[in-house]
């Protein structure tokens, strides 16, 4: 079991990032804070940190190539393995962009142009069709430095937000080219606990990065994930370095 970092966005919010502002923006505005959060997670036990590229796409960031380069360098400065992060393409209030596949492939290709990046995580998948398309776009790339992880956002009903049963979602994402499937964030602790039940039925170790809703204690979800067929385990929104350190002690014990 490999420990992964905690929630980058909420960790930066604790350092002053306004709620509703993408963590990616601080790659430019406060790079020292981004680097510091990566280091804090590594100090707490993380052996993999994700890049601050969750919301980065060419149509959103004119400097996207330099942004990816800076995000990779900031993550690498923490001294752990670096895996690239890609979030949903769909913006609130509108459908996917016409060139989503090309945009996703461009970011993934730029991430994998860095030898430091040894994995890529397509995370917080809420619309399964979009997630499948993103995985397929990345799987077609000629250069792949490591595994492709497809991570869904689970509801407390054990489904994706568009209503697909998680087990079926795992199957479709694997068929599209994902090497590893799993879950992150979603419907807080109850969503994570529902995902653990499904993960135990999956034939291979899963990626587990549960999150917590405001006011929730994420530790029950993190501890459940330890016994939930997890090959990689960390935290998403609401999971701090203190939670990660407690998880590290739990795993070590």
C-alpha positions in Angstrom: 0.0 0.0 0.0 1.4 3.4 -1.1 0.5 6.6 0.7 -0.6 9.5 -1.5 -1.1 13.1 -0.6 -4.1 14.9 0.9 -6.4 17.6 -0.4 -4.4 20.2 -2.1 -7.2 22.7 -2.6 -8.4 22.6 1.1 -4.8 22.8 2.3 -4.3 25.9 0.2 -7.6 27.4 1.5 -6.2 27.0 5.0 -3.3 29.2 3.8 -5.6 31.9 2.2 -6.8 30.5 -1.1 -10.4 32.0 -1.5 -13.1 29.4 -1.6 -14.2 28.9 -5.2 -10.9 29.8 -6.7 -9.0 26.9 -8.3 -5.9 25.7 -6.5 -4.2 25.8 -9.9 -4.1 29.6 -9.9 -1.6 29.6 -7.0 1.0 28.0 -9.2 1.3 31.5 -10.5 0.1 33.7 -7.6 1.7 31.9 -4.6 4.1 29.1 -5.8 5.9 29.0 -2.5 2.6 28.0 -0.8 1.9 25.3 -3.3 5.5 23.9 -2.8 5.0 24.1 1.0 1.8 22.1 0.9 3.5 19.4 -1.2 6.3 19.2 1.4 3.9 19.1 4.3 2.1 16.1 2.8 5.4 14.3 2.1 6.5 15.1 5.7 3.3 13.5 6.9 4.1 10.3 5.0 2.9 10.7 1.4 5.1 9.0 -1.2 3.2 10.4 -4.2 2.0 14.0 -4.7 -0.4 15.2 -7.4 0.3 18.2 -9.6 -1.7 21.4 -9.3 -3.2 20.9 -12.7 -6.7 19.6 -11.8 -8.5 22.5 -13.6 -5.8 23.2 -16.2 -6.8 22.9 -19.9 -5.6 24.9 -22.9 -9.0 26.7 -23.2 -8.8 27.8 -19.6 -5.1 28.8 -19.3 -3.4 30.5 -22.2 0.0 29.7 -20.5 -1.0 26.1 -20.1 2.4 24.6 -21.2 4.3 26.8 -18.8 1.7 26.1 -16.1 2.2 22.4 -16.4 6.0 22.8 -16.2 5.7 25.0 -13.1 3.3 22.6 -11.4 5.5 19.6 -12.0 8.5 21.5 -10.7 6.7 22.6 -7.5 5.5 19.0 -6.9 8.9 17.5 -7.6 10.5 19.9 -5.1 8.9 17.9 -2.3 11.1 14.9 -2.9 8.3 12.4 -3.6 7.0 10.7 -6.7 5.0 13.1 -8.9 1.8 12.0 -10.6 -0.2 14.4 -12.9 -3.8 15.4 -12.0 -6.6 16.0 -14.5 -10.1 16.9 -13.4 -13.4 17.1 -15.3 -13.6 19.1 -18.6 -17.2 20.1 -18.1 -17.8 23.5 -16.7 -20.8 24.3 -14.5 -23.7 25.5 -16.7 -22.4 24.2 -20.0 -21.6 20.9 -21.7 -18.1 19.6 -22.7 -16.0 21.6 -25.1 -15.9 20.4 -28.7 -12.2 19.6 -28.5 -12.1 18.1 -25.0 -10.3 15.0 -26.1 -7.5 17.0 -27.8 -7.3 19.3 -24.7 -7.0 16.4 -22.3 -4.4 14.7 -24.5 -2.4 17.9 -24.8 -2.2 18.3 -21.0 -1.4 14.6 -20.5 1.3 14.7 -23.1 2.9 17.8 -21.5 2.8 16.2 -18.1 4.4 13.0 -19.4 7.1 15.0 -21.2 8.6 15.4 -17.8 10.5 12.3 -16.6 9.5 13.2 -13.0 5.9 12.4 -13.8 5.4 8.7 -13.3 1.6 8.4 -13.3 -1.5 10.3 -14.3 -4.8 10.5 -12.4 -8.0 11.4 -14.1 -10.0 12.2 -10.9 -13.4 13.4 -9.6 -15.2 11.7 -12.5 -18.8 12.5 -12.2 -20.1 12.0 -15.7 -19.0 8.5 -16.7 -19.1 9.1 -20.5 -16.8 12.1 -20.1 -14.5 10.1 -17.9 -14.3 7.2 -20.4 -13.5 9.6 -23.2 -10.8 11.3 -21.1 -9.2 7.9 -20.3 -9.3 6.8 -23.9 -7.7 10.1 -25.1 -4.8 9.6 -22.7 -4.5 5.9 -23.4 -3.9 6.6 -27.1 -0.8 8.7 -26.4 2.5 7.2 -27.6 4.4 8.2 -24.4 3.3 6.9 -21.1 5.6 7.2 -18.1 3.4 5.1 -15.8 -0.1 4.0 -15.0 -3.3 5.8 -15.9 -5.6 6.0 -12.9 -9.3 6.7 -13.3 -10.9 7.9 -10.1 -14.7 8.4 -9.8 -16.6 10.6 -7.3 -18.9 8.2 -5.5 -22.4 8.9 -4.1 -23.6 7.3 -0.8 -25.7 5.0 -3.1 -22.5 3.5 -4.5 -22.9 5.1 -7.9 -21.4 7.8 -10.0 -23.2 11.2 -10.0 -24.8 10.3 -13.4 -26.3 7.1 -11.8 -23.9 4.4 -13.0 -23.2 1.6 -10.5 -19.5 1.9 -9.4 -18.7 -1.6 -10.4 -19.9 -1.0 -13.9 -18.0 2.3 -13.9 -14.8 0.5 -13.0 -15.4 -2.0 -15.8 -16.0 0.7 -18.4 -13.0 2.8 -17.4 -10.7 -0.2 -17.5 -12.0 -1.1 -20.9 -11.2 2.4 -22.1 -7.6 2.0 -21.0 -7.3 2.8 -17.3 -4.6 0.7 -15.6 -6.0 1.4 -12.1 -9.5 2.5 -11.0 -10.7 3.9 -7.8 -12.5 6.8 -6.1 -12.0 10.2 -4.5 -14.0 12.9 -2.9 -17.7 12.7 -3.9 -20.4 12.4 -1.3 -18.1 12.8 1.7 -17.5 10.0 4.1 -20.7 8.2 3.3 -19.8 8.2 -0.4 -16.4 6.8 0.4 -17.8 4.1 2.6 -20.1 3.0 -0.2 -17.1 2.9 -2.5 -15.1 0.8 -0.1 -17.8 -1.9 -0.3 -17.5 -1.9 -4.1 -13.7 -1.8 -4.1 -13.6 -5.0 -2.1 -15.3 -6.8 -5.0 -12.8 -5.5 -7.6 -10.2 -8.0 -8.6 -7.2 -5.7 -8.4 -6.1 -3.0 -5.9 -7.8 0.3 -6.2 -6.9 4.0 -5.9 -8.5 5.4 -2.7 -8.5 9.1 -2.0 -11.7 9.7 0.1 -12.8 13.2 1.0 -15.0 14.8 3.6 -17.8 17.3 3.4 -17.6 20.4 5.6 -17.8 19.4 9.3 -17.1 15.7 8.7 -14.2 13.8 10.2 -12.6 11.9 7.2 -10.8 9.4 9.4 -13.5 6.7 9.3 -13.3 6.7 5.5 -9.5 6.7 5.5 -9.4 3.8 8.0 -12.0 1.9 6.1 -10.0 2.3 2.9 -7.0 0.6 4.5 -9.0 -2.6 4.6 -10.8 -1.9 1.4 -8.5 -3.4 -1.3 -6.5 -0.2 -1.6 -3.2 -0.2 -3.4 -2.8 3.5 -3.1 -4.4 5.5 -0.3 -4.5 9.2 0.5 -7.1 11.9 0.9 -9.0 14.5 -1.1 -11.0 17.5 0.0 -11.0 18.0 3.7 -8.0 15.7 4.3 -5.2 17.6 5.9 -1.6 16.7 6.7 -2.7 15.8 10.2 -5.2 13.3 8.9 -2.5 11.9 6.6 -0.1 11.6 9.4 -2.7 9.7 11.5 -3.4 7.5 8.5 0.3 6.8 8.2 0.4 5.7 11.8 -2.7 3.6 11.3 -1.2 1.8 8.3 2.1 1.4 10.1 0.4 0.0 13.2 
